[in-house]
Amino acid sequence: MNGSPICVDARFLLRLLIPTETTPKAEALWARWHRERRELVAPTLLYYEVSNALHRYVLQGLASPSEAEALLDVALRLDLVLHDDPELHKHALKLAQRFSLPATYDAHYLALADRLGAELWTADRRLAIKVKGELRFVRLLGAF
């Protein structure tokens, strides 16, 4: 592997799976990271969040159950290294409190990127604005 790892969150991954205006940017970044042989990482909660989002798309009539299953299959085949350990949860709790986040989910991505010296790529504008100026490793997909 070359360079520091890249941490991606569920919102970023969903931009790869479901076409939006930022999908081409997400695809370009993903391809570049693979060309550069960068390690792609995420906390284990990534797939919980992705499967939940796909379920909600089905409930809202935005995708059929079979489409959601196919998208989840694609997501599960992506080359990602997942992390989960007690220290990650503890660091996430501290970051959620420090930035007054409504939950610790997003803080897990922040904690992992912080620990590994990785960039965190997200499509979550609210999160990026919340930590702007303090956590310089957070990158907003729409600002690419």
MOURFEN-V876303 format. One record per pair of residues at least 12 apart in sequence whose C-alpha atoms are under 7 Angstrom apart, sorted by the first residue. I is the first residue (numbers start at 0). J is the second residue. If there is no record, write none. Layout:
[[I J] [I J]]
//
This chain:
[[0 36] [0 37] [0 38] [1 35] [1 36] [1 37] [2 37] [3 37] [3 116] [3 117] [4 37] [4 38] [4 39] [4 40] [4 117] [5 37] [5 38] [5 39] [5 40] [5 117] [5 118] [5 119] [6 39] [6 40] [6 41] [6 112] [6 117] [6 118] [6 119] [6 120] [7 40] [7 41] [7 119] [7 120] [7 121] [8 41] [8 45] [8 108] [8 120] [8 121] [9 45] [9 48] [9 49] [10 121] [10 122] [10 123] [11 120] [11 121] [11 122] [13 49] [16 70] [21 141] [25 140] [39 79] [39 80] [40 79] [40 80] [40 81] [41 79] [41 80] [41 81] [41 82] [41 108] [42 81] [42 82] [42 83] [42 107] [42 108] [42 111] [43 81] [43 82] [43 83] [50 71] [53 67] [87 107] [87 110] [87 111] [88 107] [90 110] [91 103] [91 106] [91 107] [91 110] [94 106] [98 129] [98 130] [117 136] [118 136] [118 137] [118 138] [119 136] [119 137] [119 138] [120 137] [120 138] [120 139] [120 140] [121 138] [121 139] [121 140] [122 139] [122 140] [122 141] [124 139] [127 139]]
//
